[in-house]
Amino acid sequence: MNYASIKYCDIANGPGVRTSLFVSGCTHHCKGCFNEMTWDFAYGDPFTEQVAEEILHSIEPDYIHGLSLLGGEPMEPANQRALLPLLRSFKERFPRKTVWCYSGYTYEQLTGESRARCEVTDEMLRLMDVLVDGEFVESLKDISLRFKGSSNQRILDLAKTRAAGQPVPWQGDALFATHSFEPER
């Protein structure tokens, strides 16, 4: 997998201060995409163990609230397979910090039959706290929306979604407020 960029101290892609990884590769090709260069799976730099460790190191400070995955498309099967070790390490090292993932695939596509579903999808979803799902739709673009680009997209609380057996919206900062950002022990 390649990645397009890493934003340290990002405040736009989830609550609090986060590290955001923009992966390369996307088959959606949404009209009006703000990141078209990341459609190409070969764009950017190789995602190596060293890069993963730099990302994890950047999340160590108490003021960093978590990791956000964007793209490109983090839930393309090739990207899922490359990201899974990062998410495993993240959850082991930072159990009280959150993972947000932005995907053009819907939750239903990721949990049902689709081109995105592969042998690691279920584990990926278990390791994430919030999924912003659905393709960007230019005609539904609304810059007043918090943490999403178009009104068709949903922000899902994945723990509550798993418990309910159906998509449950993220309740603003409720999930954020339940996580303590005291030093990890």
Phi, psi and chi 1 to 4 in degrees:
 res  aa     phi    psi   chi1   chi2   chi3   chi4
   1 MET       -  145.3  177.5 -176.4   89.4      -
   2 ASN  -108.9  162.2  -81.0    7.2      -      -
   3 TYR  -130.7  149.2   70.1   98.2      -      -
   4 ALA   -86.1  -44.5      -      -      -      -
   5 SER  -164.4  165.9   66.4      -      -      -
   6 ILE  -128.6  129.0  -58.5  167.8      -      -
   7 LYS  -110.2  117.0  -67.9 -170.7 -179.9 -168.3
   8 TYR   -92.2  143.3  -59.3  101.1      -      -
   9 CYS    61.3   45.0  -64.5      -      -      -
  10 ASP   -85.0  133.5 -175.4    6.9      -      -
  11 ILE  -117.4    8.5   57.9  168.9      -      -
  12 ALA  -101.5  -16.9      -      -      -      -
  13 ASN  -119.2   52.8  -63.9  -59.9      -      -
  14 GLY   129.4  165.9      -      -      -      -
  15 PRO   -72.2  147.5   25.3  -32.2      -      -
  16 GLY    76.0 -169.6      -      -      -      -
  17 VAL   -91.3  131.2 -179.4      -      -      -
  18 ARG  -136.9  164.5  -45.1 -179.7   67.7   74.7
  19 THR  -101.4  129.2  -65.8      -      -      -
  20 SER  -116.9  127.4  -66.5      -      -      -
  21 LEU  -107.1  120.8  170.5   63.2      -      -
  22 PHE  -100.9  108.0  -68.5   78.1      -      -
  23 VAL   -84.1  162.1  -58.3      -      -      -
  24 SER   -99.7  148.3  -65.1      -      -      -
  25 GLY   105.5  117.2      -      -      -      -
  26 CYS  -156.6  131.5 -178.3      -      -      -
  27 THR  -101.1   -0.2   57.9      -      -      -
  28 HIS   -73.0  -45.0  -61.7  -63.7      -      -
  29 HIS    53.3   51.4  -61.8 -176.3      -      -
  30 CYS   -62.7  133.3  -59.7      -      -      -
  31 LYS   -62.1  129.9 -179.1 -179.6  179.0 -171.0
  32 GLY    84.4    9.7      -      -      -      -
  33 CYS   -53.8  135.0  175.1      -      -      -
  34 PHE   -81.6   -3.5   79.5   97.9      -      -
  35 ASN  -136.8   44.3 -137.8   -2.2      -      -
  36 GLU   -54.2  -33.5  -81.1 -172.5   36.6      -
  37 MET   -60.7  -22.1   75.5  -77.0  -79.7      -
  38 THR   -84.6    0.7   64.8      -      -      -
  39 TRP   -64.4  -32.3  -66.2   -6.1      -      -
  40 ASP   -76.6  120.6 -178.5   -7.7      -      -
  41 PHE   -62.6  -21.5  -75.7   83.1      -      -
  42 ALA   -92.3   -3.5      -      -      -      -
  43 TYR   -68.5  144.6  179.6   79.6      -      -
  44 GLY    88.0 -148.1      -      -      -      -
  45 ASP  -116.9  155.4  -63.3  -53.2      -      -
  46 PRO   -64.8  138.2  -19.7   30.2      -      -
  47 PHE   -86.6  105.6 -176.1   74.4      -      -
  48 THR  -108.3  171.6   63.8      -      -      -
  49 GLU   -60.1  -36.1  -72.6 -178.5   28.5      -
  50 GLN   -64.4  -41.9  179.7 -179.1  -10.8      -
  51 VAL   -63.5  -43.8  171.8      -      -      -
  52 ALA   -59.5  -42.5      -      -      -      -
  53 GLU   -66.3  -37.2 -169.1   53.3   42.1      -
  54 GLU   -62.9  -39.6  -71.4  170.6    8.4      -
  55 ILE   -63.3  -48.6  -70.9  169.4      -      -
  56 LEU   -61.0  -41.0  -67.5  169.0      -      -
  57 HIS   -61.7  -38.4  178.9   70.0      -      -
  58 SER   -66.5  -20.4   77.4      -      -      -
  59 ILE   -90.1   -8.6  -63.8  167.4      -      -
  60 GLU   -60.2  -39.4  -70.7  173.5   -4.2      -
  61 PRO   -59.3  145.7  -24.5   34.3      -      -
  62 ASP   -59.9  -30.4  -64.8  -20.2      -      -
  63 TYR   -76.8   -8.7   64.5   87.5      -      -
  64 ILE   -86.8  123.3  -59.5  -65.3      -      -
  65 HIS   -92.7  -13.1  -64.1 -107.9      -      -
  66 GLY   162.8 -165.1      -      -      -      -
  67 LEU  -119.5  135.8  171.8   67.0      -      -
  68 SER  -119.3  135.3  -67.2      -      -      -
  69 LEU  -110.2  126.4  -56.9  173.5      -      -
  70 LEU  -139.7 -170.7  -53.1   94.8      -      -
  71 GLY  -161.2 -151.2      -      -      -      -
  72 GLY    41.5 -157.7      -      -      -      -
  73 GLU  -135.0  103.0  174.7   57.3   73.2      -
  74 PRO   -60.3  -25.6  -18.9   28.3      -      -
  75 MET   -95.1   12.3  -62.6  -52.6  -72.8      -
  76 GLU   -64.7  138.2  -66.8  -71.6   -3.7      -
  77 PRO   -50.5  -43.5  -31.4   38.7      -      -
  78 ALA   -62.8  -36.7      -      -      -      -
  79 ASN   -73.4  -37.7  -68.8  -17.4      -      -
  80 GLN   -57.4  -47.0  -71.4 -176.7   56.1      -
  81 ARG   -61.6  -36.7  -67.2  176.2 -173.7  110.3
  82 ALA   -76.4  -31.3      -      -      -      -
  83 LEU   -83.4  -23.2  -70.2  168.7      -      -
  84 LEU   -54.6  -47.2 -176.8   58.5      -      -
  85 PRO   -60.6  -35.6  -24.0   34.4      -      -
  86 LEU   -63.1  -45.4  172.9   66.5      -      -
  87 LEU   -66.2  -39.2  -67.9 -172.4      -      -
  88 ARG   -59.8  -48.0  -74.1  174.4  178.3  156.1
  89 SER   -64.0  -41.2  -65.7      -      -      -
  90 PHE   -57.9  -51.8  174.3   90.4      -      -
  91 LYS   -65.3  -33.5  -76.2  -61.0 -174.2  178.3
  92 GLU   -67.7  -42.7 -176.9  177.9  -52.9      -
  93 ARG   -83.5  -30.3  -72.7  166.5   68.0  167.9
  94 PHE  -131.9   65.0  -49.8  109.5      -      -
  95 PRO   -62.9  -19.3   22.0  -31.7      -      -
  96 ARG  -100.9    3.3  -67.4 -178.7  -67.7 -161.6
  97 LYS  -101.9  161.6  -63.6 -173.3 -179.7 -167.8
  98 THR  -110.2  153.3   61.2      -      -      -
  99 VAL  -113.3  123.9  174.3      -      -      -
 100 TRP  -109.5  140.5  -82.3   52.1      -      -
 101 CYS  -131.1  131.3 -179.4      -      -      -
 102 TYR  -103.3  120.6  -71.8   75.5      -      -
 103 SER  -136.7  140.4  177.1      -      -      -
 104 GLY   -74.2  -16.1      -      -      -      -
 105 TYR   -80.2  145.5  -65.6  104.1      -      -
 106 THR   -82.9  162.2   64.1      -      -      -
 107 TYR   -56.2  -41.5  177.5   77.9      -      -
 108 GLU   -63.6  -37.7  -68.3   81.3    2.5      -
 109 GLN   -67.6  -38.3  -71.0  171.4  -44.3      -
 110 LEU   -71.9  -26.9  -66.4  169.7      -      -
 111 THR  -102.1   -8.8   57.0      -      -      -
 112 GLY  -111.2 -157.4      -      -      -      -
 113 GLU   -86.4  120.9  -71.9 -167.2   34.1      -
 114 SER  -161.9  170.5   75.9      -      -      -
 115 ARG   -68.1  -17.8   68.9  176.8 -169.5 -120.9
 116 ALA   -82.7  -25.7      -      -      -      -
 117 ARG   -74.5  131.0 -172.2  158.9  175.3   74.9
 118 CYS  -144.8 -172.4   68.3      -      -      -
 119 GLU   -66.2  -13.6   73.1  -78.9   -1.5      -
 120 VAL  -111.0   -2.2  -58.8      -      -      -
 121 THR   -58.7  -46.5  -55.8      -      -      -
 122 ASP   -60.8  -43.1  -69.5  -21.7      -      -
 123 GLU   -66.5  -40.4 -175.4  175.4    0.2      -
 124 MET   -56.1  -49.6  -74.5  -79.3  -68.1      -
 125 LEU   -63.1  -36.0  -69.1  169.8      -      -
 126 ARG   -65.7  -29.1  -80.5 -167.7  -55.0  -85.7
 127 LEU   -86.3   -5.9  -67.3  169.0      -      -
 128 MET  -100.1  149.9  -64.9  173.9 -171.3      -
 129 ASP   -98.6  -38.2  -61.5  -74.0      -      -
 130 VAL  -136.0  137.2  173.3      -      -      -
 131 LEU  -120.0  121.3  176.7   68.1      -      -
 132 VAL   -95.3  110.9 -179.1      -      -      -
 133 ASP  -117.6  160.1   78.5  -15.6      -      -
 134 GLY   102.6  143.5      -      -      -      -
 135 GLU   -63.9  149.3  -69.3 -172.8   11.5      -
 136 PHE   -69.8  129.3  171.4   74.7      -      -
 137 VAL  -116.7  111.1  177.1      -      -      -
 138 GLU   -56.2  -39.4 -171.2  172.8   39.2      -
 139 SER   -68.8  -14.6   64.3      -      -      -
 140 LEU  -107.7   11.6  -60.4  175.4      -      -
 141 LYS   -60.4  136.3  178.5 -179.8  178.9  178.8
 142 ASP  -149.0  107.7 -177.7  -13.7      -      -
 143 ILE   -72.7   -7.6   60.9  169.8      -      -
 144 SER   -85.3   -8.8   70.8      -      -      -
 145 LEU   -72.9  139.2  -63.7  171.4      -      -
 146 ARG   -86.9  124.4 -171.1  172.2 -176.5 -151.6
 147 PHE    66.3   17.5  -56.4  131.7      -      -
 148 LYS  -153.0  161.0   59.7 -176.0 -175.1  173.2
 149 GLY   -99.6  -28.5      -      -      -      -
 150 SER  -136.5  153.2   58.1      -      -      -
 151 SER   -68.3  -15.2   60.5      -      -      -
 152 ASN   -76.9  -19.5   62.7  -62.0      -      -
 153 GLN   -74.6  150.1  -64.3  172.6  -46.3      -
 154 ARG  -118.4  151.6  -57.4  177.7  -63.6 -177.7
 155 ILE  -113.7  109.2  -56.3  174.5      -      -
 156 LEU  -108.0  134.8  -58.3  176.7      -      -
 157 ASP   -82.9  107.4 -180.0  -37.2      -      -
 158 LEU   -71.6  -31.9  -69.4  178.3      -      -
 159 ALA   -64.9  -45.5      -      -      -      -
 160 LYS   -68.4  -34.7  -71.3 -178.4  179.6  176.7
 161 THR   -63.0  -45.3  -67.4      -      -      -
 162 ARG   -61.7  -43.8  -75.7 -172.7  -66.3  -84.2
 163 ALA   -65.7  -37.0      -      -      -      -
 164 ALA   -85.2  -18.9      -      -      -      -
 165 GLY    74.0   15.3      -      -      -      -
 166 GLN  -157.2  159.3   62.8 -176.6   11.0      -
 167 PRO   -58.9  130.9  -26.3   36.3      -      -
 168 VAL  -123.4  123.3  175.2      -      -      -
 169 PRO   -63.1  146.4  -18.8   29.5      -      -
 170 TRP   -68.0  134.2  175.9   68.8      -      -
 171 GLN   -96.9   71.4  -63.0  -62.6  -49.9      -
 172 GLY    55.4 -129.9      -      -      -      -
 173 ASP   -89.7   10.8  -70.9   86.1      -      -
 174 ALA   -59.1  -47.1      -      -      -      -
 175 LEU   -65.1  -42.5  176.0   67.2      -      -
 176 PHE   -59.7  -43.0  175.9   65.2      -      -
 177 ALA   -70.3  -23.4      -      -      -      -
 178 THR   -80.1  -11.5   64.0      -      -      -
 179 HIS   -95.3  125.2  -72.8   74.3      -      -
 180 SER   -82.4  136.0  169.0      -      -      -
 181 PHE  -110.4   36.8  -65.0  103.2      -      -
 182 GLU   -76.9  162.6  -49.5 -125.5  -16.6      -
 183 PRO   -53.9  138.1  -21.8   30.5      -      -
 184 GLU   -67.9  142.2  -59.7  -74.8  -20.5      -
 185 ARG  -111.9      -  -67.4 -170.7 -178.5   15.5
